[in-house]
């Protein structure tokens, strides 16, 4: 039985106990009609409870038998009240409570509580921020875990919703997917909901479907948990400007609405607390300290668990990576970020062209694996539309020439595992890449 269902059963038996008190009062007042009506209501409710328990735990389950015994006691009491004038009200309450106590104890001790946990990723490439938590839930015999990819919209230059995306088909084969329109949140009320998108309506480039904004989800669960899809650079807790600089990532709807927030480290937890206290006041410090937990990021779990020898390399990639003698070239993970493009505009276009030319000239020794940020195209179209044609031409030319790898798949960890070094913009990927111990070099748009 679901945890929520078990709680409802316990609440209902508490109502039955209150009804017993009202039956006693009615009998003491000589109002047998009211007492009989209350007994009938208890009987109808108990039958419904028994049907629910039987549906969840099976026919013949011990608690179902105790429900039947309680219903029989209600029936015998009903006959007694109807036939006997001046029945002992105290004795009636005592007998009913005794039968109910057996039922209450069985609900509490005999019915195992199963948790229902829902994971709501929106971009498949960001699934690694939830995967290790999902795996733990999926392996728990007392937990039912559902992965429900939610749709999201691109925004046009005016900020309106444009194309809708549903990436349900892009997740690993070992992840069972439930469609977002096949799960009734209001009816099922999962025990926990995990999200990784913090912005709700506050993102200028994309938006998850409004039905899945954090304030809406909060209505359907007792515990909404937010885990960022990104890794931030660790900050100096004594540097107030650094704390203010990360506020964009911290003061978001998900952090406000979630019941728990899980971040990458204890240092980052303290940074989050400081950032939120700056906004909400010192008197809220205790609240944020309890809500935000520095338990680590599943993204780090995923990247460290992905080994080069276990990665499936597409044949088209092998043609770029392998030398004539069968050995592998050095593979460089080239990352271009959204923020760098927004900051440098046309300069970034020129920089990308230059980088591609350099690697093209050295393709005999080095294989380039270019993996732009998954939102970079949507960002250009929405926020820098005048750059779109140039950027599209760069990508199409690179892909058509075929001397390098263009990785727009959902599996970022494969790129990290395969590559020998990182080159590109500062981004959250750098924090993950550092965990591998491989070399990292930032690109300079001015060079």
N, C-alpha and C positions, 0 to 999 in steps of 0.2 A: 504494500500500500504506500502511496505517495506520502511524504512527510506532511504536505498540506492537507491531504485527506484525513490523515491520522489526527492532526490538530482539530479539524472540523468535527471528527467523531468525539474527541475528548470534550470539545465545547458543547456538543449536543447532549452528551450524558450529563454535563453540568446543568443544562437547561431542564433535563428530565428530573434531576434532583430538586430543582426549584419548583417544578410542577408538582412534585410530591408534597411539598410544603403547602402549595395552594389547594391541593386536594384535601389535606388535613384541615385547613382553615374553612373550606366549604362545608365539610362534614360537621365541623364544630358549630357552624352557623345554621346547620340544618338544611343546607342547599344541596340536596342530593343530585339534582339535575346538573348543576355546575360541576360537581365532583365526577359524575359519569361522563360528562362531555370532556373533561380534562383527561380522564382515563382513556377515552377513545383517541384523543389526540396523541397521547403518549404511545398508544399501540400503533397508530399509523406511522409515527415517526420512527419507532423502533423497527418496524417491518422494513421501512426504506433503508435504515442503517444496516440491517442484516443483509439486504440484497446487495448493498454496496460492498460490504466486507466479503460476501461470498463471491462477488464478481472479481475482486482483487486477489483473494487468498484461496479460493476454491471451495467446492462443496465439502461439507464435513469438517471444516476448520473449527477448532475449539471455540473460538469467539462466536461463531455463528450459532453454535449450540446454546451458548449462554444468552444470546439475544432471544432465541426461541423460548428459553426458560423464563426470561424476564417477561416476554409477551404472554406466556401462559399465566404468570402471576398477575399480570394486569387484567387478564380475562376473568380469572377467579375472583379478584377483588371487585371487578365490575359487577359480577353476578351477586356477590355478597352485599354490595351497596344497594343494588336494585331490590333485593329480596328482604334484607334485614333492616328493620327500622332502628335507628340509634346505634349504628355500628361504631365501634371504638376507633375514633379518628387517629389517635396516637399509634395504635397497633397497626392500622393500615399503612401509615407512613413508614413505620419501622420495617414491616415486611417488604414493602416496595424498595426501600433503601438497601436492604440486605441483598436482594436480588440484583439491584443496580450496581452495588459495590463489586460484586463478582464480575459483572460485565466490564466495569471501569478498569479493574485490575488486569483483565485479560487484554483489553485494548492497549493498555500501557505496556504490558510485559510480553504478550504473546505475538502481537502483530509487529513484524519488522518494518521500520520506516525506510522507504527508498527515496533518495533525493533525485529530483529532476533538474538537470543543469543545462542551460542553453548557451551556446557560443554564437555570437553574431558578427562574423567578419564581413567586410564589405568589398575589399579588394583581395583577390587571391594571393597577390604578391606580398601581402602583409599578414598572411595566415600564420607565419612563423612567430608572431607576437602572442599567439594564443595556443599554439600546437601542443607544447609540453604540458600545459595545464589540462587541455582536452584529453591528452593521452592518459594522464593520471586519473581523471574522472571516468574515462571509458574503461579503464582496467579495474575500477572499484566495483565489486559485485553488488554493492548496495546503492549504486548510482546509475541513472539513465542519462546519458549525455547526448545532446542533439547539436549538430552543426548546421546552422541555418544562414547561408550567405544572403545578405540583404541587398536589394538593388540601390544604385546610386545614380545621380544625375550629374552630367557636365553642366556648367553654367556658361551662358553666352556673354558677350561683352557688356551687356546691360545687367548682368547678374541673374537673369531669368533661367529657369530650368530648361535645359535643352535635351540632348539625347539621354535616354535611360540605359544603364548597363546592368546586366545580371551575370555575374561571373561564376555561377554555380558549377559550370562544367569544367572549370580550370583547376580544381583542387586535386590533390594527390588521390590516386585510386583507393588507397587504404582509408580514406576519410569518407564515411557515409554521410550523404547530404540529404537534408530535409528542405523542401521548398518553403520559402517564406510565406506563401499563401496557403500552405497546407497545415499550418500550426496555429491553433487558436490560443493566443496568449492570455486573453481574458478568462477563458474557460479552464486552461491548464494551470495557470499561475505557477510557473517554474520556481523552484526554491532559490536558484541563483541564475543571473544572466551576466555573461561576460561580454564586454564591448572593447574595441580598440580605437574607435574613431571619437576624438574628443570634441569636435567643433559644432556638431548639429548644423544650425543654419548660419554659422559664423565663418564659413569657408567661402572665399570668393571664386574658387575654381570648381569645386565639386560639392555635392551635398548628398548624404544618405537620404533615403526616402523619409519624408517627415514623420511617417508612422513609427519610425525607429529612432527618433530623437531621444536623448537620454531622459528628458522629463516625462515623455510618454511611457518609456519602458519601466520607469520607476514605479508606475502604477500597478504593474503586473507581477512584481516579485518583492520578496522581503529583503533581498540582497542583490543590488546592482553593483558589479565590480568592473572598474575601468583599468585596463592595462595599456599603456601607450604603444602605438605601433612603431615608435621610433626610439632610438637611443640618443641621449644628449651627452655632450661633453661634460665631464665632471667640473664643478665650479668651486671656487674658493669661497667658503661660507662667510669669510670676513669681508669679502669684496661686495659691497652693496650694489655697485653698478653691474656686476655680473649677475646678481640675483634679479635685478630689474630687467636685464637683457633677456632672461629666459621666461619672463612673465607671459609672453605670447603663447608658450607651450603649456603654461600652468593654469592661468586664470581662464579656464575654458568651461563650457557647460558640463562636460562629463565629470570633471573634477568636482564641480559644485554639486551635481545631482547624484553621483555615485555614493553608495554606502561605504565602499572601500576602494582605495586607489593603490595599485601595486606598481612601484617604480624600481629602477635598476639597481639601486644601492642605498645603503643607509645615509651616505653623504647626500645623494639626490633627494632622499626623503626629507632631510633637514632643509635642503634648498627649496623644495616645494612648500614646506611649512612656512619658511621665511617669506617666500613670495606671496603666499595667500594672506599671511598676517599683515603684510604691507598694504594689502587692499582692504581687508575686512577688520583690521584692528587687533591690538594686542590681546583683548579679552577673548578672542576666538582661538588662541594658540592651542589650548587643550583639545578643542574639537578637531583641528587639523592634525594634531599629533596622534590622535586616536584613529582617525580615518585613513591616513596615508601610511603605507607599509613599504619598507625598503627590502623586499624579499628577493629582488633580482628580476631580470627580464627573460621571458621564454625565448626571445630572439637569440640570446647568448647560448641558451641550452641547445637550440637548434643548430646554430653555426658550429658549435663545438662537437656536436654529435654527427655532423655530416663529414664523412671521410672521402678523400679524393678517389681512393680505389673502389668505393662503393657507388660512385656517381655514374649514371648512365649518360654517355656522351653521344649526342646525335651524330649521324654519319656526316652531315654537312659541316659540323664543327671539326670532326676528325680531319677532314681534308685541309682545313686551315691550320690545325695544330701539328699534324704529323709531318716530319721531314721525309725525304726520300728513303732514308735508311730505317724508317719506322720509329725513330726516337722522337720525342716531343720538343717543340720549341718552348721557350719561356712564354708564359701566358700572362698578359697584363690586363687586369680589370680596370677598364676606363669608365669612370663614373662622372656624368654631368648632372648637376643638381638644378632644382627649380630656383632656389634663392640666388645662385650665381648668375643664372640667365636674367632674372628680374633686375639684378644689380648692374649688369654690364651690357645687356641688350645687344646691339650690333657688334660690340667688341667680342662678346662671347661667340657669336656666329663665326667671326674671323678666327678666333682661337680654336674652335672645334675643327675648322677646315685645316688649319695649320697642323694640329695634332694628328689628324688622319693622314695627312700627306707624309709626315715624318715616319709614322708606323708603316705606311704603304711602302716607303723606300727601304724599310728594314724588315720586310715580311719574311725573308728567308730565315731569319734568326728569332724573330719575336712574333707571337700571335696576339693580335689585339682583340679583346672581348669588350665591346662597347655596350654598356648597360645604362641607358639614361634613366633618370627617376621616372617611375611609372605614371606620374601625373604631369610630366613635362609637356606633352603634346596638348593636353587639355588646358594647361596653364597658358601656353602661347596663344592658343585660339581665343581664350577668354580675356587675358590681361594684356598680351602683346600681339594682337592680331596682325600687325604690319610685318612681323617677323616670320609668320607662318609659312609663306611660300618658300622663303630662303631655307628655313629649317627643313621643310619637307623635301626639298631638292637635295640637301646634304644627306639626309637619311636614305633616300631612294637611290642616290648615286652609290653610296657606300654599300648598300645591300646588293645592288646590281653587279658591282665589280667583283664581289665575292672573295676578296683577299683577307677579310676580317670577319669576326663574328658579331652579329647584332642580336643582343639578347633582350627580348621584350616578353619573356615568359614570366610566369608567376613564381618561379623557383630562384630566388636570389642566392640562396645558400649554395646551390650548385656552382654558381659563378665564383663565390668566395672559396669554395673547396678546390676548384680546378686551377685557379690562378696562382701565380707565383709572387705577385706584387700588385699593389694598388697605385693607380695614378688618376688624378682628377680633383674635383672640388671637395672642400671640407663638407661633410654631411654626416648624418647619423650612421651611415654605413661604416665610416672610419672607426667609430667606437667599437663596432662589431669586429672589424678587420684587425684591430689591435689585439683582440683576444687570440688570434691565430699566430701571432709573433712574426708575421710576414712584413716585408718592407712596404712603407707608405710614402708617397710623394705627392704633394699638392701641386696643382697646375696654377700658373700665374698668368692671368689674362693679358697682362702688359707685356709678356715675353713671347 
